[in-house]
Each structure stands twice: as structure tokens, then as C-alpha cells.
Amino acid sequence: MELEAELKFHVPHRGLKQVEHGRLPGTKRGCPAEADLLSTYFDTPRHKLKKHGLSLRVRQDKETYIQTVKSETDGQFGRGEWETLLESGTPDLTKLNGSPLEALSSKKLRQKLEPIFKTSVHRVTLPIERKGSQIELAIDRGKIMVGHRSEPIDEVEIELRRGKPQDLFETADALARRTEAELYLRSKAERGYDLADGQVNPVSFAAPIKLDKRMDASDAFRIVARSAIRHFVGNADAVRDHNPEGVHEMRVGLRRLRAAISLFSKLLPKSSTANIKRELKWLTGELAAARELDVFLNQTIRPAARDVIPRRGIAAVKQEFTRRRAEAFEQASSALELKALSNVVAGRTGMGGDGASWLQRPHPDPQIRRQTSCSPHSKDTEGWQAA
């Protein structure tokens, strides 16, 4: 198995051109390569593979067919990946190369597999070097297709081919600062399944976190922090759609990260922690009015509108708070477009400067790394669970 160390960004069309034809500060670029890729994702009608955290894809590049199994990994910006060459575009479950799909493989599964969705992508691959690390930028333009429905793809994936993870994060930081790139952690497979299920910008919820009591506290923090980042970043589109549940879940994710920073504060660089917490608190505050007005409108005003007589007065109150809620949703959506969001999800929570040390480098003092126990019965873990 190869664990992909990668980050994905949504980039506006003009930003994609900047990445393709420009140079990121601190990097040397190689010769770009272009390809047209048609990928078909397979699963059962009830999406058995998806339920097990797996995806099965057959990608066609000219006359070459590559079968890929991917799995989600706990607390990682990356996925497990198993690839094998095929002679055609039909999946071959005898060539799973030790992937988790082998445990599910059966004659019945083979018979039930069917195409769920496709992606058509024009990819520009750009090799770059930063401080001796080999990094690959994949600039994708295309679409996800389910029958007659489709969604656009405008993405940049940054993958560490060889070298230090810190250099990957610093490259991502440079991308976010140079363009209007926004960290985007939903895979093409996730988007394809949502499109197949008729969901548009669905709400993202907190995923279970698995910690081993034998791991260093620094490892535990990386898992917890990445989970929280996935949680709130995954709700950005729902917030832009003025989805009340999306606003609520983004605030929960932000609070989870702030709680993790406080709980593991001994491990973190003091020089940047205060700034990061300040920006997390700012963004949480920008979302507060939308959440509070939505709750007040639904739990207080609307029930009163059904019961109060005369109704004319309460109708005016309802109209006023509906207007205020709409303005609050606009405020929440606008907050996501500001550079401060990039600082939260890219520049200062693990992708550059001191932030990279949070999510990649353990504390230099082994004693400090062990001070926070990861035992499920420890006081520290209980504090995180309460948070």
C-alpha cells in the first residue's frame, strides 16, 4: 500500500491559470505534462464499498487502464491507495494487491458491481522542487457526471512524491497566499456519490476519532486537529448555501479545534498559537448570529406565530427576524471569502511557518510529548471528550 500525502484546493479559474503558468515562491518547476483522463467509479446499488470507506475506480488514459482502490485513513490529509494495470475498463477483483477490498471480494460482489458515476478531467501535471523535496501539482479541469447531471471540477492537488511533509505544507501555504485557493478536503469520489444521491453541498459531520493510548501526545494532537479541520472545512459550501445545519456544524468543528489547541497547548509553538486561536474565534463569531437567529426564529417566533392572537403583530415580528437571519447568513458566507479563512484552514493551521510543526513535527522534547497521556481513562482525554 502507498499512503498518499496530498492536499487538495478549490481554485477559481483565473487562479488555475496562475498556477499553471506561474511559479510558486520558494520552488523550482519542471516540465509540465498534460493528459485527458476518464474515470469510472464502481460500487453496488446500495454503495457497499462506500459504507466501508472504500472507492473502486478504473481510469483510462489513452489506451491504458488503471484500477485503483482507495481507503480513508483516520486523521490524515491523505488516503491509502492500491493500483494495478488492467487490459480493459472492467474492474478485476482478482487484482486487489492486498487492499482492504480483498476482505469484501466475492462472486456476489463482482456480480453486483456497476458504474455509479464518472469523471472527465483535463490534467496538467507540474513537478516542482522545494528544499530538495519532490512535489507534484496536478491541475484538474473537468466535471463529475451522473447521467445528465454534472458538477464542475476546478482543483489543484499537491502530492508529496519524496521528501519532508513540512515542504508539502509550505508549498500549499504559498499556493493559498498567491491565489484564491481554498482548502477542499472532499474527494472526487465523495462528490460523485453525493451527486448520485441527489445531494448538493451536504452538511459534514464529525467523524469518529481513534486514538491509541501508546501513541505520543503529539501524534494524538495531529489526528484530533486534522479531524476538526476536516469537519469545519467540509461545511464551507453548506454555509454558502445558507444551510443552518452547515453553519452549526462549522462552528462545532471550529470549537473542536480550539479545544484541541487548549488541551495540547504544551506541545504547540507559543509564537503562533495565540494568533491561530484568535482567528478561529473570529470566524466562530462571524457565524454566531446566523445560528442564534435561526434557532430563535424556529424555536420561539414560529411557534408563537401559530398561537398568538391577533396574528398581525407576530407576523410582523416574524418577518423582521427572518430578514435579520438572511443578513446574518450573508455575513457568515462573506466571512468565508475573506483572507482570514485562508489563514485558518491553510496558512496557520498546519500549512506553513510554525503551523506546519503542529501537524507534522513532534515536539523536540520527548518528555513533553509524553506528558499528555492518550489513555482513554486519562484526565486529558476526558477533557477533550467533554470539549
SVG drawing of the C-alpha trace seen along z (x, -y; Angstrom):
<svg xmlns="http://www.w3.org/2000/svg" viewBox="-56 -44 74 60">
<polyline fill="none" stroke="black" stroke-width="0.4" points="0.0,0.0 1.1,-3.6 -0.2,-6.3 -0.8,-9.4 0.4,-12.5 -1.7,-15.1 -3.7,-18.2 -6.5,-19.4 -7.6,-23.0 -10.5,-24.5 -9.1,-27.3 -11.1,-29.8 -10.5,-29.5 -8.2,-32.5 -6.2,-31.1 -5.7,-27.8 -4.0,-29.7 -1.7,-31.4 -0.6,-28.1 -0.2,-26.5 1.9,-29.3 3.5,-31.0 5.9,-29.9 5.2,-29.4 7.7,-31.3 10.5,-29.1 10.1,-26.4 11.7,-25.2 9.3,-24.0 9.9,-21.2 8.3,-20.5 4.5,-20.1 2.7,-17.1 -0.9,-17.0 -3.5,-14.2 -7.2,-13.6 -8.5,-11.2 -11.8,-9.4 -12.5,-7.6 -15.4,-5.3 -16.3,-4.6 -17.9,-1.3 -20.0,-0.1 -23.0,1.9 -26.5,0.4 -26.5,-0.1 -23.0,-1.5 -21.4,1.2 -17.9,0.1 -18.6,-3.5 -20.1,-2.2 -16.8,-0.5 -14.8,-3.7 -13.5,-2.4 -13.7,-3.5 -13.0,-1.5 -12.0,-3.4 -10.9,-2.4 -9.1,-5.3 -8.5,-5.4 -5.5,-7.4 -5.4,-6.9 -5.0,-3.1 -4.0,-2.5 -6.4,-1.3 -5.5,-1.6 -7.6,-0.1 -7.4,-2.0 -8.7,-1.2 -8.6,-4.0 -9.4,-4.0 -10.0,-6.8 -7.4,-7.0 -8.0,-8.3 -6.8,-11.8 -4.8,-12.1 -4.6,-14.6 -4.2,-11.6 -5.6,-8.2 -4.4,-4.6 -4.1,-3.7 -3.6,-0.5 -3.1,-0.5 -2.9,2.2 -2.9,2.2 -5.9,3.7 -6.5,4.7 -9.9,3.1 -12.2,0.7 -13.9,3.6 -12.8,4.0 -10.8,7.1 -11.3,8.2 -8.5,10.8 -6.0,7.9 -6.5,6.1 -2.9,6.1 -3.6,6.6 -6.1,3.7 -8.9,3.8 -11.3,4.6 -9.9,8.1 -11.8,8.8 -15.1,7.9 -14.4,9.5 -16.7,12.3 -18.5,13.7 -21.7,11.9 -19.9,8.6 -18.5,8.9 -21.9,9.6 -23.4,6.5 -20.7,4.0 -22.0,1.3 -20.8,-2.2 -22.1,-4.8 -20.6,-8.0 -17.8,-9.2 -15.3,-12.0 -13.8,-13.6 -10.7,-15.7 -8.0,-17.5 -5.0,-17.3 -1.8,-19.3 0.9,-17.7 3.6,-20.0 6.6,-18.7 8.2,-21.1 11.1,-21.0 11.2,-22.7 14.3,-22.4 15.1,-19.1 11.6,-17.6 9.9,-16.4 6.3,-17.6 3.7,-17.2 1.0,-19.7 -2.0,-18.3 -4.2,-21.0 -7.6,-19.5 -10.4,-21.0 -13.4,-18.9 -16.6,-17.6 -18.3,-14.8 -21.1,-13.1 -24.1,-11.1 -26.5,-10.5 -27.5,-14.0 -26.4,-15.7 -22.9,-17.1 -20.7,-19.3 -17.6,-21.2 -14.1,-20.3 -11.6,-23.2 -8.9,-21.8 -5.3,-21.7 -3.9,-18.6 -0.5,-18.8 1.2,-15.5 4.5,-14.8 6.4,-12.4 9.6,-12.3 10.9,-14.4 9.6,-16.1 5.8,-16.6 6.7,-20.1 7.7,-21.1 4.4,-19.9 2.6,-22.2 4.8,-25.1 4.0,-24.7 0.3,-24.6 0.7,-27.8 2.4,-29.5 -0.4,-28.4 -3.1,-29.7 -1.3,-33.1 -0.7,-33.5 -4.1,-32.6 -7.7,-32.5 -7.2,-28.8 -9.3,-27.3 -8.5,-24.0 -11.0,-21.5 -11.0,-18.1 -13.9,-16.4 -12.6,-13.9 -14.0,-13.4 -15.4,-10.1 -17.3,-11.9 -18.7,-14.5 -19.6,-11.8 -21.6,-9.8 -23.3,-12.9 -24.3,-13.8 -25.6,-10.2 -27.7,-10.5 -29.1,-13.9 -27.3,-15.8 -25.8,-19.2 -23.3,-20.7 -24.3,-18.3 -23.6,-19.0 -20.4,-17.5 -20.4,-15.9 -17.6,-15.0 -16.1,-11.6 -15.1,-9.2 -11.6,-9.7 -9.4,-6.6 -6.5,-7.2 -4.1,-4.5 -3.0,-5.0 0.5,-4.0 1.0,-6.9 2.8,-10.2 0.5,-13.1 1.9,-14.9 0.6,-12.2 -2.8,-12.3 -3.0,-16.1 -2.3,-15.7 -5.1,-13.2 -7.6,-15.3 -6.7,-18.6 -6.9,-17.2 -10.3,-15.7 -11.5,-19.1 -10.2,-20.8 -12.0,-18.3 -15.1,-18.9 -15.3,-22.7 -13.8,-23.0 -16.2,-20.4 -19.1,-22.7 -17.9,-25.7 -20.2,-25.1 -23.2,-24.4 -22.6,-27.7 -22.5,-29.5 -25.9,-27.8 -27.3,-29.4 -27.8,-25.9 -28.5,-26.4 -27.1,-22.9 -24.0,-23.7 -23.4,-26.8 -23.9,-24.9 -21.5,-22.1 -18.8,-24.5 -19.0,-26.3 -18.8,-22.9 -15.7,-22.0 -14.0,-25.3 -14.7,-24.9 -13.3,-21.3 -10.0,-22.7 -9.9,-25.4 -10.5,-22.9 -7.7,-20.6 -5.3,-23.6 -6.0,-24.3 -5.8,-20.7 -2.5,-20.1 -1.1,-23.6 2.2,-22.3 3.1,-20.7 2.4,-23.8 4.7,-26.7 3.6,-29.6 4.6,-32.1 1.7,-31.3 -0.9,-29.7 -2.4,-32.9 -2.9,-34.2 -4.4,-30.9 -6.9,-30.8 -7.8,-34.5 -8.7,-33.8 -10.6,-30.6 -12.5,-32.6 -13.2,-35.4 -14.6,-33.0 -16.7,-31.3 -18.1,-34.7 -18.9,-35.6 -21.1,-32.5 -22.8,-33.1 -25.6,-35.5 -26.8,-33.2 -27.0,-30.2 -28.6,-32.1 -31.2,-33.9 -32.1,-30.6 -32.7,-28.9 -34.7,-31.9 -36.8,-32.1 -37.6,-28.4 -38.0,-27.7 -39.6,-30.9 -41.1,-33.1 -42.7,-30.5 -44.4,-28.6 -45.7,-31.9 -46.9,-32.9 -49.2,-29.8 -50.7,-30.6 -50.7,-34.4 -53.9,-36.4 -54.0,-38.8 -51.7,-37.3 -50.8,-40.6 -48.3,-41.8 -46.5,-38.5 -46.4,-38.2 -44.5,-41.5 -42.1,-40.2 -41.5,-37.0 -40.9,-39.0 -38.3,-41.2 -36.4,-38.3 -36.5,-36.4 -34.9,-39.5 -32.2,-39.6 -31.5,-35.9 -31.0,-36.4 -28.5,-39.2 -26.7,-37.0 -26.4,-34.2 -24.9,-36.7 -22.4,-37.8 -21.4,-34.2 -21.0,-33.5 -18.9,-36.6 -16.6,-35.6 -15.6,-32.6 -14.4,-34.7 -12.0,-36.8 -8.3,-36.0 -8.8,-35.2 -10.4,-31.9 -7.3,-31.0 -5.2,-31.8 -7.4,-29.4 -7.5,-26.5 -4.2,-26.9 -1.7,-29.4 -1.7,-28.8 -3.3,-25.5 -0.7,-23.2 0.5,-24.5 3.3,-26.9 5.6,-28.5 5.1,-27.5 1.8,-25.9 3.5,-23.1 5.1,-22.0 1.6,-21.4 0.6,-18.8 3.9,-17.4 6.8,-17.7 6.7,-16.2 7.8,-18.4 11.6,-18.2 11.4,-17.2 10.3,-13.5 9.3,-14.2 6.9,-16.9 5.5,-14.6 4.6,-12.1 3.2,-14.5 -0.3,-14.3 -1.4,-10.7 -3.6,-9.2 -5.1,-6.6 -8.9,-6.5 -9.0,-6.8 -6.7,-9.8 -7.8,-13.2 -6.5,-14.8 -8.6,-12.6 -11.6,-13.1 -11.1,-16.8 -11.0,-16.5 -14.2,-14.3 -16.0,-16.9 -14.9,-19.7"/>
</svg>
